[in-house]
Amino acid sequence: MGNILLEGGAEFGGQMSEPDLRAIDLAGGPDAPIAILPTAAAPDNNHERAGRNGLRWFQSLGASRVDLVPVTDKSSANNSDLAARVHSAKFIYLLGGFPRHLSETLRNSLVWQAALEAQQSGAVIGGSSAGAMVLCEYYYDPYKDKLLRGLNLLTNSCVLPHHNNFGRQWLEKLKGQLPSAILIGIDEQTGMLNIPARGWTVYGAGQVTIYRNGESPQVHARGETFPL
């Protein structure tokens, strides 16, 4: 089983090199194949620009095999050639944007099945903002003001990205709707990465705040490791 990387947004700058370099290392180093999925940016036709930003970012970190996989809708998510490109990756990265479009596009698709199989073989799956949100069992769609089911890579959880900006404004609503779930507030330019059997470690500029019903918030700073 591979690792999971959750990031809080503002992913291509500042101290985001820290979690991304750690993920690249876990994926096998600079020569490990990376697949970027710009799916979440497709609804406002921003996927090409966002994808190019992702390519430049990971190449600037020394990655030599970065593949922008053009999954933008249900048809492309079920394209066997694109699924094969994802299946061969050692680090699969979901860009930010519109979480509902991302979740509904990938759900039950060949591309998502390929990503899960790659992770079972040791690949890292990561995402920032919307990309992190949909990896959990639940996510909040701010555009429709709805709580929805995610792709459930991380069970009984819900990410609040941009937590030091606007994400914390969702907290009271989600605490009421998800009283038994773990709410994960991740600041911008901040990531959390798990090592199975060792827990999650915080990387980057900010903090991760964990909310459990009936408990005081647990705030974890850069370099700290904690269980979920």
TILO-481280 format. One record per residue (C-alpha): residue number from 1; x, y, z. Coordinates in steps of 0.001 Angstrom, whole numbers. Layout:
BEGIN
<site NUM, <X, Y, Z>>
...
This chain:
BEGIN
<site 1, <0, 0, 0>>
<site 2, <1348, 3390, -978>>
<site 3, <1240, 6738, 756>>
<site 4, <-1364, 9515, 744>>
<site 5, <-501, 13214, 457>>
<site 6, <-3102, 15820, 1439>>
<site 7, <-2375, 19510, 795>>
<site 8, <-4308, 22606, 1767>>
<site 9, <-3964, 24732, -1366>>
<site 10, <-1668, 27338, -2933>>
<site 11, <272, 24283, -4034>>
<site 12, <2806, 25593, -6542>>
<site 13, <4976, 27894, -4505>>
<site 14, <6401, 28860, -1153>>
<site 15, <7268, 25934, 1080>>
<site 16, <5205, 23385, -864>>
<site 17, <8452, 21966, -2187>>
<site 18, <8865, 20255, 1192>>
<site 19, <5846, 17875, 1073>>
<site 20, <6168, 17374, -2675>>
<site 21, <9847, 16472, -2493>>
<site 22, <9080, 14011, 296>>
<site 23, <6347, 12440, -1839>>
<site 24, <8715, 12209, -4817>>
<site 25, <11265, 10508, -2587>>
<site 26, <8673, 7972, -1394>>
<site 27, <7616, 7386, -4994>>
<site 28, <11143, 6366, -5930>>
<site 29, <13076, 9569, -6491>>
<site 30, <13409, 12138, -9309>>
<site 31, <13118, 9519, -12044>>
<site 32, <9839, 8097, -10705>>
<site 33, <6930, 8644, -13136>>
<site 34, <4444, 11288, -11969>>
<site 35, <898, 11593, -13356>>
<site 36, <-878, 14930, -12939>>
<site 37, <-4672, 14955, -13252>>
<site 38, <-6069, 18467, -13989>>
<site 39, <-9661, 17223, -13797>>
<site 40, <-10894, 19568, -11076>>
<site 41, <-9940, 22625, -13135>>
<site 42, <-11985, 21589, -16188>>
<site 43, <-15373, 23237, -15399>>
<site 44, <-13991, 26743, -15930>>
<site 45, <-11633, 25642, -18742>>
<site 46, <-8606, 26174, -16534>>
<site 47, <-7259, 22617, -16807>>
<site 48, <-4632, 23331, -19462>>
<site 49, <-3143, 26301, -17617>>
<site 50, <-3290, 24527, -14245>>
<site 51, <-1794, 21411, -15766>>
<site 52, <1103, 23337, -17282>>
<site 53, <1720, 24974, -13899>>
<site 54, <1856, 21519, -12353>>
<site 55, <4291, 20277, -14988>>
<site 56, <6618, 23227, -14438>>
<site 57, <6401, 22875, -10677>>
<site 58, <7338, 19222, -10462>>
<site 59, <10042, 19642, -13098>>
<site 60, <11465, 22509, -11031>>
<site 61, <11748, 20049, -8141>>
<site 62, <13931, 17796, -10298>>
<site 63, <11300, 15305, -11467>>
<site 64, <12256, 14026, -14909>>
<site 65, <9168, 11992, -15872>>
<site 66, <6089, 14167, -15364>>
<site 67, <2994, 13307, -17396>>
<site 68, <-7, 15629, -17676>>
<site 69, <-2887, 13166, -18179>>
<site 70, <-5820, 15035, -19826>>
<site 71, <-8714, 13598, -17832>>
<site 72, <-11407, 16274, -17944>>
<site 73, <-14745, 14434, -18107>>
<site 74, <-16345, 11010, -17733>>
<site 75, <-15413, 9975, -21254>>
<site 76, <-11702, 10679, -20801>>
<site 77, <-11812, 9127, -17313>>
<site 78, <-12843, 5885, -18999>>
<site 79, <-10209, 6058, -21730>>
<site 80, <-8086, 2931, -21458>>
<site 81, <-4956, 4640, -22795>>
<site 82, <-5172, 7389, -20181>>
<site 83, <-5870, 4805, -17486>>
<site 84, <-2720, 2936, -18520>>
<site 85, <-664, 6118, -18104>>
<site 86, <-2018, 6544, -14574>>
<site 87, <-1473, 2868, -13769>>
<site 88, <2232, 3150, -14580>>
<site 89, <2760, 6202, -12349>>
<site 90, <4438, 6085, -8956>>
<site 91, <3015, 9440, -7845>>
<site 92, <-517, 10446, -8875>>
<site 93, <-1410, 14074, -8149>>
<site 94, <-4896, 15628, -8290>>
<site 95, <-4981, 19371, -8879>>
<site 96, <-7392, 21761, -7170>>
<site 97, <-10546, 23316, -8558>>
<site 98, <-14113, 22061, -8404>>
<site 99, <-14371, 19087, -5999>>
<site 100, <-17738, 17775, -7190>>
<site 101, <-16644, 17625, -10820>>
<site 102, <-13457, 15838, -9776>>
<site 103, <-15211, 13291, -7587>>
<site 104, <-18022, 12519, -10008>>
<site 105, <-15666, 12277, -12969>>
<site 106, <-13304, 9815, -11299>>
<site 107, <-15850, 7723, -9415>>
<site 108, <-16141, 4180, -10852>>
<site 109, <-13888, 5109, -13770>>
<site 110, <-11023, 3239, -15404>>
<site 111, <-8622, 6028, -14438>>
<site 112, <-9556, 5905, -10756>>
<site 113, <-9368, 2113, -10731>>
<site 114, <-5899, 2411, -12256>>
<site 115, <-4905, 4901, -9551>>
<site 116, <-6097, 2569, -6800>>
<site 117, <-4223, -365, -8307>>
<site 118, <-1085, 1744, -8576>>
<site 119, <-1401, 2742, -4940>>
<site 120, <-1862, -883, -3899>>
<site 121, <1474, -1514, -5615>>
<site 122, <3171, 1285, -3700>>
<site 123, <2402, 4510, -5573>>
<site 124, <1720, 7771, -3769>>
<site 125, <-1696, 9382, -4328>>
<site 126, <-1918, 13068, -3477>>
<site 127, <-3978, 16143, -4057>>
<site 128, <-4283, 19782, -3131>>
<site 129, <-7450, 21621, -2109>>
<site 130, <-10228, 19924, -4144>>
<site 131, <-7785, 17123, -4924>>
<site 132, <-7296, 16441, -1214>>
<site 133, <-10979, 16862, -380>>
<site 134, <-12267, 14124, -2682>>
<site 135, <-9771, 11565, -1380>>
<site 136, <-11738, 11471, 1877>>
<site 137, <-15021, 9718, 2595>>
<site 138, <-16798, 13083, 2732>>
<site 139, <-16255, 16474, 1171>>
<site 140, <-18046, 19790, 1272>>
<site 141, <-18961, 21386, -2047>>
<site 142, <-18915, 25150, -1372>>
<site 143, <-20370, 25924, -4792>>
<site 144, <-23595, 24035, -4024>>
<site 145, <-23376, 24233, -222>>
<site 146, <-23681, 20446, 25>>
<site 147, <-21945, 17676, 1925>>
<site 148, <-21190, 14837, -477>>
<site 149, <-19492, 11445, -552>>
<site 150, <-15904, 11402, -1728>>
<site 151, <-13739, 8657, -3175>>
<site 152, <-13134, 7236, 323>>
<site 153, <-9424, 6594, 157>>
<site 154, <-9378, 7954, 3705>>
<site 155, <-12420, 6738, 5631>>
<site 156, <-14500, 8684, 8180>>
<site 157, <-12760, 11931, 7310>>
<site 158, <-13314, 15311, 5668>>
<site 159, <-10659, 17840, 4655>>
<site 160, <-11071, 21581, 5184>>
<site 161, <-8466, 23048, 2803>>
<site 162, <-7277, 26677, 2910>>
<site 163, <-7889, 26348, 6657>>
<site 164, <-5953, 29493, 7542>>
<site 165, <-7973, 31405, 4973>>
<site 166, <-11623, 30530, 4285>>
<site 167, <-11716, 26794, 5041>>
<site 168, <-12240, 27200, 8779>>
<site 169, <-15516, 28972, 7998>>
<site 170, <-16982, 25560, 7086>>
<site 171, <-16184, 24082, 10481>>
<site 172, <-19403, 24611, 12434>>
<site 173, <-21564, 23449, 9524>>
<site 174, <-19514, 20272, 9066>>
<site 175, <-19286, 19515, 12784>>
<site 176, <-23078, 19438, 12848>>
<site 177, <-23408, 17263, 9762>>
<site 178, <-20503, 14921, 10534>>
<site 179, <-20495, 14519, 14324>>
<site 180, <-18538, 11246, 14242>>
<site 181, <-16066, 12036, 11460>>
<site 182, <-12540, 13436, 11728>>
<site 183, <-12327, 16938, 10285>>
<site 184, <-8879, 17838, 8953>>
<site 185, <-8049, 21523, 8576>>
<site 186, <-4988, 22026, 6375>>
<site 187, <-3451, 25462, 5926>>
<site 188, <-2373, 26764, 2541>>
<site 189, <1190, 25881, 1493>>
<site 190, <992, 22934, 3892>>
<site 191, <828, 19196, 3376>>
<site 192, <420, 16060, 5463>>
<site 193, <1836, 12746, 4331>>
<site 194, <1345, 9336, 5875>>
<site 195, <3787, 6533, 6424>>
<site 196, <1746, 3367, 7095>>
<site 197, <2132, 2215, 10713>>
<site 198, <3969, 5454, 11611>>
<site 199, <1301, 8139, 11223>>
<site 200, <1048, 11470, 9432>>
<site 201, <3742, 14149, 9271>>
<site 202, <3206, 17857, 8583>>
<site 203, <5340, 19603, 5952>>
<site 204, <5389, 23151, 4603>>
<site 205, <4556, 26615, 5847>>
<site 206, <1527, 26145, 8078>>
<site 207, <-305, 23797, 10389>>
<site 208, <-2786, 20939, 10371>>
<site 209, <-5706, 21090, 12816>>
<site 210, <-7610, 17923, 13714>>
<site 211, <-11174, 18175, 15010>>
<site 212, <-12823, 15219, 16723>>
<site 213, <-16263, 15439, 18302>>
<site 214, <-16063, 16174, 22015>>
<site 215, <-12314, 16863, 21987>>
<site 216, <-10263, 20026, 21873>>
<site 217, <-8720, 20757, 18456>>
<site 218, <-5280, 19242, 17981>>
<site 219, <-2892, 21568, 16178>>
<site 220, <191, 20058, 14532>>
<site 221, <3058, 22154, 13219>>
<site 222, <5729, 21444, 10627>>
<site 223, <7710, 18306, 11444>>
<site 224, <5195, 16857, 13887>>
<site 225, <3841, 13328, 13415>>
<site 226, <423, 12262, 14613>>
<site 227, <-2118, 9425, 14211>>
<site 228, <-5553, 9711, 12634>>
